[in-house]
Amino acid sequence: MMRFELGLEASDPRRAVQSALTIALSYVAGGAIPLAPYAWLDDAALALPWSAGVTLSALAIFGFVKGHFTGVKRWKSALQTVLVGGLAAGSAYTLAGLLT
């Protein structure tokens, strides 16, 4: 089914460790982006809007690059990525506020 319906090939089991390390390092690097303002600024209330801005900027850049590789218009891909990421972050922030 993977090959005929989706056009995918089975993954090479010898690359499992490399794939796992790539995912782990990407997760750490991606998580460091919104946390960076908290490391630079002493006031958490001031760091929050900076964190949101840095995160939305990073999402726009990632979406723009993704558009280049996927063939989607770059600005459209950037906007979609910012909207989805922004909605996810806003939902998580709202949910955390409701639970505390």
MILUM-896764 format. One record per atom (N, C-alpha, C): residue in one letter; residue number from 1; x, y, z. Coordinates in steps of 0.05 Angstrom, whole numbers, plus 5000, padded with zeros to 4 digits. Each point is the difference from the previous one (the first is absolute). Layout:
<pts>
<pt><residuo>A</residuo><num>NUM</num><u>X</u><v>Y</v><w>Z</w></pt>
...
</pts>
This chain:
<pts>
<pt><residuo>M</residuo><num>1</num><u>5016</u><v>4976</v><w>5000</w></pt>
<pt><residuo>M</residuo><num>1</num><u>4984</u><v>5024</v><w>5000</w></pt>
<pt><residuo>M</residuo><num>1</num><u>5018</u><v>5025</v><w>5000</w></pt>
<pt><residuo>M</residuo><num>2</num><u>5021</u><v>5000</v><w>5015</w></pt>
<pt><residuo>M</residuo><num>2</num><u>5017</u><v>5023</v><w>5001</w></pt>
<pt><residuo>M</residuo><num>2</num><u>5011</u><v>5007</v><w>4973</w></pt>
<pt><residuo>R</residuo><num>3</num><u>5009</u><v>4980</v><w>4985</w></pt>
<pt><residuo>R</residuo><num>3</num><u>5012</u><v>5005</v><w>4974</w></pt>
<pt><residuo>R</residuo><num>3</num><u>4979</u><v>5006</v><w>4979</w></pt>
<pt><residuo>F</residuo><num>4</num><u>4979</u><v>4985</v><w>4998</w></pt>
<pt><residuo>F</residuo><num>4</num><u>4981</u><v>5003</v><w>4978</w></pt>
<pt><residuo>F</residuo><num>4</num><u>4980</u><v>5023</v><w>5004</w></pt>
<pt><residuo>E</residuo><num>5</num><u>4990</u><v>5004</v><w>5024</w></pt>
<pt><residuo>E</residuo><num>5</num><u>4980</u><v>5021</v><w>5005</w></pt>
<pt><residuo>E</residuo><num>5</num><u>5012</u><v>5027</v><w>5007</w></pt>
<pt><residuo>L</residuo><num>6</num><u>5022</u><v>4999</v><w>5016</w></pt>
<pt><residuo>L</residuo><num>6</num><u>5011</u><v>5025</v><w>5009</w></pt>
<pt><residuo>L</residuo><num>6</num><u>5026</u><v>5008</v><w>4987</w></pt>
<pt><residuo>G</residuo><num>7</num><u>5012</u><v>4981</v><w>4985</w></pt>
<pt><residuo>G</residuo><num>7</num><u>5025</u><v>5006</v><w>4986</w></pt>
<pt><residuo>G</residuo><num>7</num><u>5024</u><v>5001</v><w>5019</w></pt>
<pt><residuo>L</residuo><num>8</num><u>4998</u><v>4986</v><w>5023</w></pt>
<pt><residuo>L</residuo><num>8</num><u>5022</u><v>5001</v><w>5020</w></pt>
<pt><residuo>L</residuo><num>8</num><u>5015</u><v>4973</v><w>4999</w></pt>
<pt><residuo>E</residuo><num>9</num><u>5025</u><v>5002</v><w>5007</w></pt>
<pt><residuo>E</residuo><num>9</num><u>5016</u><v>4976</v><w>5003</w></pt>
<pt><residuo>E</residuo><num>9</num><u>5004</u><v>4993</v><w>5030</w></pt>
<pt><residuo>A</residuo><num>10</num><u>5004</u><v>4975</v><w>5006</w></pt>
<pt><residuo>A</residuo><num>10</num><u>5005</u><v>4992</v><w>5027</w></pt>
<pt><residuo>A</residuo><num>10</num><u>5026</u><v>5012</v><w>5010</w></pt>
<pt><residuo>S</residuo><num>11</num><u>5001</u><v>5008</v><w>5025</w></pt>
<pt><residuo>S</residuo><num>11</num><u>5024</u><v>5012</v><w>5010</w></pt>
<pt><residuo>S</residuo><num>11</num><u>5022</u><v>4979</v><w>5005</w></pt>
<pt><residuo>D</residuo><num>12</num><u>5024</u><v>5009</v><w>4999</w></pt>
<pt><residuo>D</residuo><num>12</num><u>5023</u><v>4982</v><w>5004</w></pt>
<pt><residuo>D</residuo><num>12</num><u>5005</u><v>4998</v><w>5030</w></pt>
<pt><residuo>P</residuo><num>13</num><u>4998</u><v>4976</v><w>5012</w></pt>
<pt><residuo>P</residuo><num>13</num><u>5004</u><v>4996</v><w>5029</w></pt>
<pt><residuo>P</residuo><num>13</num><u>5028</u><v>5008</v><w>5009</w></pt>
<pt><residuo>R</residuo><num>14</num><u>5020</u><v>5001</v><w>4983</w></pt>
<pt><residuo>R</residuo><num>14</num><u>5027</u><v>5008</v><w>5007</w></pt>
<pt><residuo>R</residuo><num>14</num><u>5002</u><v>5029</v><w>5006</w></pt>
<pt><residuo>R</residuo><num>15</num><u>4980</u><v>5016</v><w>4991</w></pt>
<pt><residuo>R</residuo><num>15</num><u>5001</u><v>5029</v><w>5004</w></pt>
<pt><residuo>R</residuo><num>15</num><u>4983</u><v>5008</v><w>5024</w></pt>
<pt><residuo>A</residuo><num>16</num><u>4991</u><v>4982</v><w>5016</w></pt>
<pt><residuo>A</residuo><num>16</num><u>4982</u><v>5006</v><w>5023</w></pt>
<pt><residuo>A</residuo><num>16</num><u>5014</u><v>5018</v><w>5020</w></pt>
<pt><residuo>V</residuo><num>17</num><u>5025</u><v>4994</v><w>5007</w></pt>
<pt><residuo>V</residuo><num>17</num><u>5014</u><v>5017</v><w>5020</w></pt>
<pt><residuo>V</residuo><num>17</num><u>5004</u><v>5028</v><w>4989</w></pt>
<pt><residuo>Q</residuo><num>18</num><u>5009</u><v>5002</v><w>4975</w></pt>
<pt><residuo>Q</residuo><num>18</num><u>5004</u><v>5026</v><w>4988</w></pt>
<pt><residuo>Q</residuo><num>18</num><u>4974</u><v>5016</v><w>4999</w></pt>
<pt><residuo>S</residuo><num>19</num><u>4978</u><v>4987</v><w>4993</w></pt>
<pt><residuo>S</residuo><num>19</num><u>4974</u><v>5014</v><w>4999</w></pt>
<pt><residuo>S</residuo><num>19</num><u>4992</u><v>5009</v><w>5028</w></pt>
<pt><residuo>A</residuo><num>20</num><u>5004</u><v>4983</v><w>5020</w></pt>
<pt><residuo>A</residuo><num>20</num><u>4993</u><v>5007</v><w>5027</w></pt>
<pt><residuo>A</residuo><num>20</num><u>5016</u><v>5023</v><w>5010</w></pt>
<pt><residuo>L</residuo><num>21</num><u>5026</u><v>5001</v><w>4995</w></pt>
<pt><residuo>L</residuo><num>21</num><u>5017</u><v>5023</v><w>5008</w></pt>
<pt><residuo>L</residuo><num>21</num><u>4992</u><v>5025</v><w>4985</w></pt>
<pt><residuo>T</residuo><num>22</num><u>4993</u><v>4998</v><w>4975</w></pt>
<pt><residuo>T</residuo><num>22</num><u>4991</u><v>5024</v><w>4985</w></pt>
<pt><residuo>T</residuo><num>22</num><u>4975</u><v>5011</v><w>5012</w></pt>
<pt><residuo>I</residuo><num>23</num><u>4981</u><v>4983</v><w>5006</w></pt>
<pt><residuo>I</residuo><num>23</num><u>4975</u><v>5009</v><w>5012</w></pt>
<pt><residuo>I</residuo><num>23</num><u>5005</u><v>5012</v><w>5028</w></pt>
<pt><residuo>A</residuo><num>24</num><u>5016</u><v>4988</v><w>5016</w></pt>
<pt><residuo>A</residuo><num>24</num><u>5006</u><v>5010</v><w>5027</w></pt>
<pt><residuo>A</residuo><num>24</num><u>5013</u><v>5027</v><w>4999</w></pt>
<pt><residuo>L</residuo><num>25</num><u>5021</u><v>5003</v><w>4983</w></pt>
<pt><residuo>L</residuo><num>25</num><u>5014</u><v>5025</v><w>4999</w></pt>
<pt><residuo>L</residuo><num>25</num><u>4982</u><v>5022</v><w>4988</w></pt>
<pt><residuo>S</residuo><num>26</num><u>4983</u><v>4993</v><w>4982</w></pt>
<pt><residuo>S</residuo><num>26</num><u>4981</u><v>5020</v><w>4989</w></pt>
<pt><residuo>S</residuo><num>26</num><u>4980</u><v>5009</v><w>5021</w></pt>
<pt><residuo>Y</residuo><num>27</num><u>4991</u><v>4981</v><w>5016</w></pt>
<pt><residuo>Y</residuo><num>27</num><u>4981</u><v>5007</v><w>5022</w></pt>
<pt><residuo>Y</residuo><num>27</num><u>5013</u><v>5018</v><w>5020</w></pt>
<pt><residuo>V</residuo><num>28</num><u>5025</u><v>4995</v><w>5007</w></pt>
<pt><residuo>V</residuo><num>28</num><u>5014</u><v>5017</v><w>5019</w></pt>
<pt><residuo>V</residuo><num>28</num><u>5005</u><v>5028</v><w>4988</w></pt>
<pt><residuo>A</residuo><num>29</num><u>5009</u><v>5001</v><w>4975</w></pt>
<pt><residuo>A</residuo><num>29</num><u>5004</u><v>5026</v><w>4987</w></pt>
<pt><residuo>A</residuo><num>29</num><u>4974</u><v>5016</v><w>4998</w></pt>
<pt><residuo>G</residuo><num>30</num><u>4979</u><v>4986</v><w>4992</w></pt>
<pt><residuo>G</residuo><num>30</num><u>4974</u><v>5013</v><w>4997</w></pt>
<pt><residuo>G</residuo><num>30</num><u>4989</u><v>5010</v><w>5026</w></pt>
<pt><residuo>G</residuo><num>31</num><u>5005</u><v>4985</v><w>5021</w></pt>
<pt><residuo>G</residuo><num>31</num><u>4991</u><v>5008</v><w>5027</w></pt>
<pt><residuo>G</residuo><num>31</num><u>5016</u><v>5023</v><w>5012</w></pt>
<pt><residuo>A</residuo><num>32</num><u>5025</u><v>5003</v><w>4991</w></pt>
<pt><residuo>A</residuo><num>32</num><u>5017</u><v>5021</v><w>5010</w></pt>
<pt><residuo>A</residuo><num>32</num><u>4991</u><v>5027</v><w>4989</w></pt>
<pt><residuo>I</residuo><num>33</num><u>4987</u><v>5001</v><w>4977</w></pt>
<pt><residuo>I</residuo><num>33</num><u>4993</u><v>5025</v><w>4988</w></pt>
<pt><residuo>I</residuo><num>33</num><u>4980</u><v>5016</v><w>5018</w></pt>
<pt><residuo>P</residuo><num>34</num><u>4978</u><v>4989</v><w>5009</w></pt>
<pt><residuo>P</residuo><num>34</num><u>4982</u><v>5016</v><w>5017</w></pt>
<pt><residuo>P</residuo><num>34</num><u>5011</u><v>5004</v><w>5028</w></pt>
<pt><residuo>L</residuo><num>35</num><u>5019</u><v>4984</v><w>5009</w></pt>
<pt><residuo>L</residuo><num>35</num><u>5011</u><v>5003</v><w>5026</w></pt>
<pt><residuo>L</residuo><num>35</num><u>5023</u><v>5020</v><w>5002</w></pt>
<pt><residuo>A</residuo><num>36</num><u>5011</u><v>5007</v><w>4977</w></pt>
<pt><residuo>A</residuo><num>36</num><u>5024</u><v>5018</v><w>5000</w></pt>
<pt><residuo>A</residuo><num>36</num><u>4994</u><v>5027</v><w>5014</w></pt>
<pt><residuo>P</residuo><num>37</num><u>4978</u><v>5013</v><w>4995</w></pt>
<pt><residuo>P</residuo><num>37</num><u>4996</u><v>5026</v><w>5014</w></pt>
<pt><residuo>P</residuo><num>37</num><u>4999</u><v>4998</v><w>5030</w></pt>
<pt><residuo>Y</residuo><num>38</num><u>4992</u><v>4977</v><w>5011</w></pt>
<pt><residuo>Y</residuo><num>38</num><u>5000</u><v>4996</v><w>5029</w></pt>
<pt><residuo>Y</residuo><num>38</num><u>5028</u><v>4997</v><w>5010</w></pt>
<pt><residuo>A</residuo><num>39</num><u>5018</u><v>4991</v><w>4984</w></pt>
<pt><residuo>A</residuo><num>39</num><u>5028</u><v>4998</v><w>5008</w></pt>
<pt><residuo>A</residuo><num>39</num><u>5014</u><v>5027</v><w>4999</w></pt>
<pt><residuo>W</residuo><num>40</num><u>4991</u><v>5017</v><w>4982</w></pt>
<pt><residuo>W</residuo><num>40</num><u>5013</u><v>5026</v><w>4996</w></pt>
<pt><residuo>W</residuo><num>40</num><u>4989</u><v>5022</v><w>5018</w></pt>
<pt><residuo>L</residuo><num>41</num><u>4974</u><v>4998</v><w>5007</w></pt>
<pt><residuo>L</residuo><num>41</num><u>4987</u><v>5021</v><w>5015</w></pt>
<pt><residuo>L</residuo><num>41</num><u>4995</u><v>4991</v><w>5029</w></pt>
<pt><residuo>D</residuo><num>42</num><u>5002</u><v>5018</v><w>5019</w></pt>
<pt><residuo>D</residuo><num>42</num><u>4996</u><v>4994</v><w>5028</w></pt>
<pt><residuo>D</residuo><num>42</num><u>4970</u><v>4999</v><w>5007</w></pt>
<pt><residuo>D</residuo><num>43</num><u>4984</u><v>5015</v><w>4986</w></pt>
<pt><residuo>D</residuo><num>43</num><u>4971</u><v>5002</v><w>5006</w></pt>
<pt><residuo>D</residuo><num>43</num><u>4984</u><v>4982</v><w>4982</w></pt>
<pt><residuo>A</residuo><num>44</num><u>4986</u><v>4981</v><w>5012</w></pt>
<pt><residuo>A</residuo><num>44</num><u>4984</u><v>4981</v><w>4984</w></pt>
<pt><residuo>A</residuo><num>44</num><u>4977</u><v>5013</v><w>4986</w></pt>
<pt><residuo>A</residuo><num>45</num><u>4989</u><v>5021</v><w>5012</w></pt>
<pt><residuo>A</residuo><num>45</num><u>4978</u><v>5014</v><w>4987</w></pt>
<pt><residuo>A</residuo><num>45</num><u>5009</u><v>5015</v><w>4975</w></pt>
<pt><residuo>L</residuo><num>46</num><u>5025</u><v>5009</v><w>5000</w></pt>
<pt><residuo>L</residuo><num>46</num><u>5011</u><v>5013</v><w>4977</w></pt>
<pt><residuo>L</residuo><num>46</num><u>5009</u><v>4979</v><w>4979</w></pt>
<pt><residuo>A</residuo><num>47</num><u>5009</u><v>4977</v><w>5009</w></pt>
<pt><residuo>A</residuo><num>47</num><u>5009</u><v>4979</v><w>4982</w></pt>
<pt><residuo>A</residuo><num>47</num><u>4977</u><v>4987</v><w>4984</w></pt>
<pt><residuo>L</residuo><num>48</num><u>4976</u><v>5000</v><w>5012</w></pt>
<pt><residuo>L</residuo><num>48</num><u>4977</u><v>4986</v><w>4986</w></pt>
<pt><residuo>L</residuo><num>48</num><u>4995</u><v>5012</v><w>4972</w></pt>
<pt><residuo>P</residuo><num>49</num><u>4996</u><v>5027</v><w>4998</w></pt>
<pt><residuo>P</residuo><num>49</num><u>4995</u><v>5010</v><w>4973</w></pt>
<pt><residuo>P</residuo><num>49</num><u>5024</u><v>4997</v><w>4981</w></pt>
<pt><residuo>W</residuo><num>50</num><u>5024</u><v>5001</v><w>5011</w></pt>
<pt><residuo>W</residuo><num>50</num><u>5023</u><v>4995</v><w>4983</w></pt>
<pt><residuo>W</residuo><num>50</num><u>5000</u><v>4971</v><w>4991</w></pt>
<pt><residuo>S</residuo><num>51</num><u>4993</u><v>4982</v><w>5017</w></pt>
<pt><residuo>S</residuo><num>51</num><u>4999</u><v>4972</v><w>4993</w></pt>
<pt><residuo>S</residuo><num>51</num><u>4979</u><v>4995</v><w>4978</w></pt>
<pt><residuo>A</residuo><num>52</num><u>4977</u><v>5013</v><w>5003</w></pt>
<pt><residuo>A</residuo><num>52</num><u>4979</u><v>4997</v><w>4979</w></pt>
<pt><residuo>A</residuo><num>52</num><u>5010</u><v>5010</v><w>4974</w></pt>
<pt><residuo>G</residuo><num>53</num><u>5013</u><v>5024</v><w>5000</w></pt>
<pt><residuo>G</residuo><num>53</num><u>5010</u><v>5011</v><w>4975</w></pt>
<pt><residuo>G</residuo><num>53</num><u>5022</u><v>4984</v><w>4987</w></pt>
<pt><residuo>V</residuo><num>54</num><u>5018</u><v>4990</v><w>5016</w></pt>
<pt><residuo>V</residuo><num>54</num><u>5022</u><v>4984</v><w>4990</w></pt>
<pt><residuo>V</residuo><num>54</num><u>4989</u><v>4974</v><w>4988</w></pt>
<pt><residuo>T</residuo><num>55</num><u>4981</u><v>4988</v><w>5014</w></pt>
<pt><residuo>T</residuo><num>55</num><u>4988</u><v>4975</v><w>4991</w></pt>
<pt><residuo>T</residuo><num>55</num><u>4984</u><v>5004</v><w>4974</w></pt>
<pt><residuo>L</residuo><num>56</num><u>4984</u><v>5021</v><w>4998</w></pt>
<pt><residuo>L</residuo><num>56</num><u>4985</u><v>5005</v><w>4975</w></pt>
<pt><residuo>L</residuo><num>56</num><u>5019</u><v>5006</v><w>4977</w></pt>
<pt><residuo>S</residuo><num>57</num><u>5022</u><v>5014</v><w>5006</w></pt>
<pt><residuo>S</residuo><num>57</num><u>5020</u><v>5005</v><w>4979</w></pt>
<pt><residuo>S</residuo><num>57</num><u>5013</u><v>4974</v><w>4990</w></pt>
<pt><residuo>A</residuo><num>58</num><u>5007</u><v>4983</v><w>5019</w></pt>
<pt><residuo>A</residuo><num>58</num><u>5012</u><v>4975</v><w>4993</w></pt>
<pt><residuo>A</residuo><num>58</num><u>4981</u><v>4983</v><w>4984</w></pt>
<pt><residuo>L</residuo><num>59</num><u>4974</u><v>4999</v><w>5008</w></pt>
<pt><residuo>L</residuo><num>59</num><u>4980</u><v>4985</v><w>4985</w></pt>
<pt><residuo>L</residuo><num>59</num><u>4998</u><v>5011</v><w>4971</w></pt>
<pt><residuo>A</residuo><num>60</num><u>5001</u><v>5026</v><w>4997</w></pt>
<pt><residuo>A</residuo><num>60</num><u>4998</u><v>5012</v><w>4974</w></pt>
<pt><residuo>A</residuo><num>60</num><u>5024</u><v>4991</v><w>4983</w></pt>
<pt><residuo>I</residuo><num>61</num><u>5024</u><v>5001</v><w>5011</w></pt>
<pt><residuo>I</residuo><num>61</num><u>5024</u><v>4992</v><w>4986</w></pt>
<pt><residuo>I</residuo><num>61</num><u>4999</u><v>4970</v><w>4992</w></pt>
<pt><residuo>F</residuo><num>62</num><u>4992</u><v>4984</v><w>5019</w></pt>
<pt><residuo>F</residuo><num>62</num><u>4998</u><v>4971</v><w>4995</w></pt>
<pt><residuo>F</residuo><num>62</num><u>4979</u><v>4994</v><w>4978</w></pt>
<pt><residuo>G</residuo><num>63</num><u>4977</u><v>5014</v><w>5002</w></pt>
<pt><residuo>G</residuo><num>63</num><u>4979</u><v>4997</v><w>4979</w></pt>
<pt><residuo>G</residuo><num>63</num><u>5009</u><v>5009</v><w>4973</w></pt>
<pt><residuo>F</residuo><num>64</num><u>5015</u><v>5022</v><w>4999</w></pt>
<pt><residuo>F</residuo><num>64</num><u>5011</u><v>5010</v><w>4975</w></pt>
<pt><residuo>F</residuo><num>64</num><u>5019</u><v>4980</v><w>4987</w></pt>
<pt><residuo>V</residuo><num>65</num><u>5018</u><v>4989</v><w>5016</w></pt>
<pt><residuo>V</residuo><num>65</num><u>5019</u><v>4979</v><w>4990</w></pt>
<pt><residuo>V</residuo><num>65</num><u>4985</u><v>4975</v><w>4992</w></pt>
<pt><residuo>K</residuo><num>66</num><u>4980</u><v>4992</v><w>5016</w></pt>
<pt><residuo>K</residuo><num>66</num><u>4984</u><v>4977</v><w>4994</w></pt>
<pt><residuo>K</residuo><num>66</num><u>4986</u><v>5003</v><w>4973</w></pt>
<pt><residuo>G</residuo><num>67</num><u>4990</u><v>5024</v><w>4994</w></pt>
<pt><residuo>G</residuo><num>67</num><u>4987</u><v>5006</v><w>4975</w></pt>
<pt><residuo>G</residuo><num>67</num><u>5020</u><v>4996</v><w>4976</w></pt>
<pt><residuo>H</residuo><num>68</num><u>5024</u><v>5008</v><w>5004</w></pt>
<pt><residuo>H</residuo><num>68</num><u>5021</u><v>4996</v><w>4979</w></pt>
<pt><residuo>H</residuo><num>68</num><u>5003</u><v>4971</v><w>4993</w></pt>
<pt><residuo>F</residuo><num>69</num><u>5001</u><v>4983</v><w>5021</w></pt>
<pt><residuo>F</residuo><num>69</num><u>5005</u><v>4971</v><w>4995</w></pt>
<pt><residuo>F</residuo><num>69</num><u>4975</u><v>4984</v><w>4992</w></pt>
<pt><residuo>T</residuo><num>70</num><u>4976</u><v>5010</v><w>5007</w></pt>
<pt><residuo>T</residuo><num>70</num><u>4976</u><v>4986</v><w>4993</w></pt>
<pt><residuo>T</residuo><num>70</num><u>4986</u><v>5010</v><w>4975</w></pt>
<pt><residuo>G</residuo><num>71</num><u>5010</u><v>5022</v><w>4989</w></pt>
<pt><residuo>G</residuo><num>71</num><u>4988</u><v>5011</v><w>4975</w></pt>
<pt><residuo>G</residuo><num>71</num><u>4976</u><v>5017</v><w>5005</w></pt>
<pt><residuo>V</residuo><num>72</num><u>4992</u><v>5005</v><w>5025</w></pt>
<pt><residuo>V</residuo><num>72</num><u>4978</u><v>5018</v><w>5007</w></pt>
<pt><residuo>V</residuo><num>72</num><u>5012</u><v>5028</v><w>4999</w></pt>
<pt><residuo>K</residuo><num>73</num><u>4983</u><v>5020</v><w>4993</w></pt>
<pt><residuo>K</residuo><num>73</num><u>5010</u><v>5028</v><w>5001</w></pt>
<pt><residuo>K</residuo><num>73</num><u>5011</u><v>5005</v><w>5027</w></pt>
<pt><residuo>R</residuo><num>74</num><u>5024</u><v>5012</v><w>5000</w></pt>
<pt><residuo>R</residuo><num>74</num><u>5015</u><v>5004</v><w>5025</w></pt>
<pt><residuo>R</residuo><num>74</num><u>4984</u><v>5016</v><w>5021</w></pt>
<pt><residuo>W</residuo><num>75</num><u>4989</u><v>5022</v><w>4991</w></pt>
<pt><residuo>W</residuo><num>75</num><u>4985</u><v>5018</v><w>5019</w></pt>
<pt><residuo>W</residuo><num>75</num><u>4975</u><v>4986</v><w>5011</w></pt>
<pt><residuo>K</residuo><num>76</num><u>4987</u><v>4985</v><w>4982</w></pt>
<pt><residuo>K</residuo><num>76</num><u>4976</u><v>4985</v><w>5009</w></pt>
<pt><residuo>K</residuo><num>76</num><u>5008</u><v>4979</v><w>5021</w></pt>
<pt><residuo>S</residuo><num>77</num><u>5022</u><v>4986</v><w>4995</w></pt>
<pt><residuo>S</residuo><num>77</num><u>5009</u><v>4980</v><w>5019</w></pt>
<pt><residuo>S</residuo><num>77</num><u>5008</u><v>5012</v><w>5026</w></pt>
<pt><residuo>A</residuo><num>78</num><u>5013</u><v>5024</v><w>4999</w></pt>
<pt><residuo>A</residuo><num>78</num><u>5008</u><v>5014</v><w>5024</w></pt>
<pt><residuo>A</residuo><num>78</num><u>4976</u><v>5008</v><w>5016</w></pt>
<pt><residuo>L</residuo><num>79</num><u>4980</u><v>5011</v><w>4987</w></pt>
<pt><residuo>L</residuo><num>79</num><u>4975</u><v>5008</v><w>5013</w></pt>
<pt><residuo>L</residuo><num>79</num><u>4985</u><v>4977</v><w>5013</w></pt>
<pt><residuo>Q</residuo><num>80</num><u>4999</u><v>4978</v><w>4985</w></pt>
<pt><residuo>Q</residuo><num>80</num><u>4987</u><v>4976</v><w>5011</w></pt>
<pt><residuo>Q</residuo><num>80</num><u>5014</u><v>4990</v><w>5025</w></pt>
<pt><residuo>T</residuo><num>81</num><u>5026</u><v>4999</v><w>4999</w></pt>
<pt><residuo>T</residuo><num>81</num><u>5016</u><v>4991</v><w>5023</w></pt>
<pt><residuo>T</residuo><num>81</num><u>4997</u><v>5018</v><w>5024</w></pt>
<pt><residuo>V</residuo><num>82</num><u>5000</u><v>5026</v><w>4995</w></pt>
<pt><residuo>V</residuo><num>82</num><u>4996</u><v>5019</v><w>5022</w></pt>
<pt><residuo>V</residuo><num>82</num><u>4972</u><v>4997</v><w>5012</w></pt>
<pt><residuo>L</residuo><num>83</num><u>4979</u><v>4997</v><w>4983</w></pt>
<pt><residuo>L</residuo><num>83</num><u>4973</u><v>4997</v><w>5010</w></pt>
<pt><residuo>L</residuo><num>83</num><u>4997</u><v>4974</v><w>5016</w></pt>
<pt><residuo>V</residuo><num>84</num><u>5009</u><v>4978</v><w>4990</w></pt>
<pt><residuo>V</residuo><num>84</num><u>4997</u><v>4974</v><w>5014</w></pt>
<pt><residuo>V</residuo><num>84</num><u>5016</u><v>5001</v><w>5026</w></pt>
<pt><residuo>G</residuo><num>85</num><u>5025</u><v>5009</v><w>4999</w></pt>
<pt><residuo>G</residuo><num>85</num><u>5017</u><v>5001</v><w>5023</w></pt>
<pt><residuo>G</residuo><num>85</num><u>4990</u><v>5020</v><w>5021</w></pt>
<pt><residuo>G</residuo><num>86</num><u>4990</u><v>5023</v><w>4990</w></pt>
<pt><residuo>G</residuo><num>86</num><u>4989</u><v>5020</v><w>5018</w></pt>
<pt><residuo>G</residuo><num>86</num><u>4975</u><v>4990</v><w>5014</w></pt>
<pt><residuo>L</residuo><num>87</num><u>4982</u><v>4986</v><w>4985</w></pt>
<pt><residuo>L</residuo><num>87</num><u>4976</u><v>4989</v><w>5012</w></pt>
<pt><residuo>L</residuo><num>87</num><u>5007</u><v>4978</v><w>5021</w></pt>
<pt><residuo>A</residuo><num>88</num><u>5019</u><v>4984</v><w>4993</w></pt>
<pt><residuo>A</residuo><num>88</num><u>5009</u><v>4978</v><w>5019</w></pt>
<pt><residuo>A</residuo><num>88</num><u>5011</u><v>5013</v><w>5025</w></pt>
<pt><residuo>A</residuo><num>89</num><u>5017</u><v>5020</v><w>4997</w></pt>
<pt><residuo>A</residuo><num>89</num><u>5013</u><v>5012</v><w>5024</w></pt>
<pt><residuo>A</residuo><num>89</num><u>4979</u><v>5015</v><w>5016</w></pt>
<pt><residuo>G</residuo><num>90</num><u>4982</u><v>5014</v><w>4987</w></pt>
<pt><residuo>G</residuo><num>90</num><u>4978</u><v>5015</v><w>5014</w></pt>
<pt><residuo>G</residuo><num>90</num><u>4982</u><v>4981</v><w>5015</w></pt>
<pt><residuo>S</residuo><num>91</num><u>4994</u><v>4978</v><w>4987</w></pt>
<pt><residuo>S</residuo><num>91</num><u>4982</u><v>4980</v><w>5013</w></pt>
<pt><residuo>S</residuo><num>91</num><u>5014</u><v>4988</v><w>5025</w></pt>
<pt><residuo>A</residuo><num>92</num><u>5025</u><v>4994</v><w>4997</w></pt>
<pt><residuo>A</residuo><num>92</num><u>5015</u><v>4988</v><w>5023</w></pt>
<pt><residuo>A</residuo><num>92</num><u>5002</u><v>5021</v><w>5022</w></pt>
<pt><residuo>Y</residuo><num>93</num><u>5005</u><v>5025</v><w>4994</w></pt>
<pt><residuo>Y</residuo><num>93</num><u>5002</u><v>5021</v><w>5020</w></pt>
<pt><residuo>Y</residuo><num>93</num><u>4973</u><v>5004</v><w>5014</w></pt>
<pt><residuo>T</residuo><num>94</num><u>4978</u><v>5000</v><w>4985</w></pt>
<pt><residuo>T</residuo><num>94</num><u>4973</u><v>5002</v><w>5012</w></pt>
<pt><residuo>T</residuo><num>94</num><u>4994</u><v>4977</v><w>5017</w></pt>
<pt><residuo>L</residuo><num>95</num><u>5005</u><v>4976</v><w>4991</w></pt>
<pt><residuo>L</residuo><num>95</num><u>4995</u><v>4976</v><w>5016</w></pt>
<pt><residuo>L</residuo><num>95</num><u>5016</u><v>4999</v><w>5026</w></pt>
<pt><residuo>A</residuo><num>96</num><u>5025</u><v>5008</v><w>4998</w></pt>
<pt><residuo>A</residuo><num>96</num><u>5017</u><v>5002</v><w>5024</w></pt>
<pt><residuo>A</residuo><num>96</num><u>4989</u><v>5020</v><w>5020</w></pt>
<pt><residuo>G</residuo><num>97</num><u>4990</u><v>5022</v><w>4990</w></pt>
<pt><residuo>G</residuo><num>97</num><u>4988</u><v>5021</v><w>5017</w></pt>
<pt><residuo>G</residuo><num>97</num><u>4974</u><v>4990</v><w>5013</w></pt>
<pt><residuo>L</residuo><num>98</num><u>4985</u><v>4984</v><w>4986</w></pt>
<pt><residuo>L</residuo><num>98</num><u>4975</u><v>4989</v><w>5012</w></pt>
<pt><residuo>L</residuo><num>98</num><u>5006</u><v>4979</v><w>5021</w></pt>
<pt><residuo>L</residuo><num>99</num><u>5022</u><v>4985</v><w>4997</w></pt>
<pt><residuo>L</residuo><num>99</num><u>5006</u><v>4978</v><w>5018</w></pt>
<pt><residuo>L</residuo><num>99</num><u>5015</u><v>5009</v><w>5025</w></pt>
<pt><residuo>T</residuo><num>100</num><u>5010</u><v>5025</v><w>5000</w></pt>
<pt><residuo>T</residuo><num>100</num><u>5016</u><v>5009</v><w>5023</w></pt>
<pt><residuo>T</residuo><num>100</num><u>4983</u><v>5018</v><w>5018</w></pt>
</pts>
